[in-house]
Amino acid sequence: MKIIRINKGKVINLPLRLVSVIIIVFITIQLMDALPEPWSIFITIIIASFLPAIWFASYLIVIDDENKTLFDGVWTMGRRFGKTIKYQSIDKIFINKVKTKQTMYSLSNNQNIVSNHEFQAYIKLDNGVKYYLLSHPLEKRIHENVTKISQKLGLKQSQKLTDV
């Protein structure tokens, strides 16, 4: 079976996930004061059952080469939310070199601009639609990952980098 799953990162960032846990704890404390104990425990269990869904939700791309389908969406708690697309063939996998800038300010209002490069891999289908696969600041690491994906799909890897 030629099925490739690529995790593209979490849907909700860490600070928001921590805030959601704090909110659940606060609601639990409030329910203990407002309702009888069995009801507050029951409602807390129902509310807390949504925590894993919030905590583990991830962006995912699944390429099924046997059925010629590509899923791009969100995965959480065994469920997938997104769209599955049928395709005829994969045109290529390519890597873009993207220049990034970050501006930092100090308390004395000094400005420091840091420039870097990031390498982003995309998959292009035969109909011209491109999907983001992964990114990494190290060129060697992204080439390793793209080579693994290309080999599993039986594609030739495009070694040419495109500056953006």
ChimeraX attribute file (.defattr): number of C-alpha atoms within 10 A of each C-alpha:
attribute: neighborCount
match mode: 1-to-1
recipient: residues
	/A:1	8
	/A:2	13
	/A:3	15
	/A:4	15
	/A:5	15
	/A:6	14
	/A:7	15
	/A:8	16
	/A:9	14
	/A:10	17
	/A:11	17
	/A:12	14
	/A:13	12
	/A:14	11
	/A:15	8
	/A:16	12
	/A:17	17
	/A:18	11
	/A:19	11
	/A:20	17
	/A:21	15
	/A:22	12
	/A:23	12
	/A:24	16
	/A:25	14
	/A:26	11
	/A:27	15
	/A:28	19
	/A:29	13
	/A:30	12
	/A:31	17
	/A:32	15
	/A:33	10
	/A:34	11
	/A:35	12
	/A:36	10
	/A:37	11
	/A:38	10
	/A:39	13
	/A:40	19
	/A:41	15
	/A:42	11
	/A:43	15
	/A:44	18
	/A:45	12
	/A:46	11
	/A:47	13
	/A:48	16
	/A:49	11
	/A:50	13
	/A:51	14
	/A:52	12
	/A:53	15
	/A:54	19
	/A:55	20
	/A:56	16
	/A:57	20
	/A:58	20
	/A:59	20
	/A:60	23
	/A:61	23
	/A:62	17
	/A:63	21
	/A:64	17
	/A:65	19
	/A:66	10
	/A:67	13
	/A:68	15
	/A:69	16
	/A:70	21
	/A:71	18
	/A:72	20
	/A:73	16
	/A:74	20
	/A:75	20
	/A:76	18
	/A:77	13
	/A:78	7
	/A:79	10
	/A:80	17
	/A:81	13
	/A:82	14
	/A:83	11
	/A:84	15
	/A:85	11
	/A:86	12
	/A:87	14
	/A:88	12
	/A:89	13
	/A:90	17
	/A:91	16
	/A:92	16
	/A:93	23
	/A:94	21
	/A:95	25
	/A:96	17
	/A:97	18
	/A:98	17
	/A:99	12
	/A:100	11
	/A:101	11
	/A:102	9
	/A:103	9
	/A:104	11
	/A:105	10
	/A:106	8
	/A:107	6
	/A:108	6
	/A:109	8
	/A:110	8
	/A:111	11
	/A:112	11
	/A:113	9
	/A:114	10
	/A:115	10
	/A:116	10
	/A:117	17
	/A:118	15
	/A:119	23
	/A:120	20
	/A:121	20
	/A:122	17
	/A:123	19
	/A:124	16
	/A:125	17
	/A:126	12
	/A:127	11
	/A:128	10
	/A:129	10
	/A:130	15
	/A:131	15
	/A:132	16
	/A:133	22
	/A:134	19
	/A:135	20
	/A:136	16
	/A:137	14
	/A:138	11
	/A:139	16
	/A:140	10
	/A:141	13
	/A:142	19
	/A:143	19
	/A:144	11
	/A:145	14
	/A:146	22
	/A:147	18
	/A:148	13
	/A:149	19
	/A:150	17
	/A:151	11
	/A:152	14
	/A:153	17
	/A:154	11
	/A:155	14
	/A:156	12
	/A:157	17
	/A:158	14
	/A:159	12
	/A:160	9
	/A:161	15
	/A:162	12
	/A:163	11
	/A:164	10
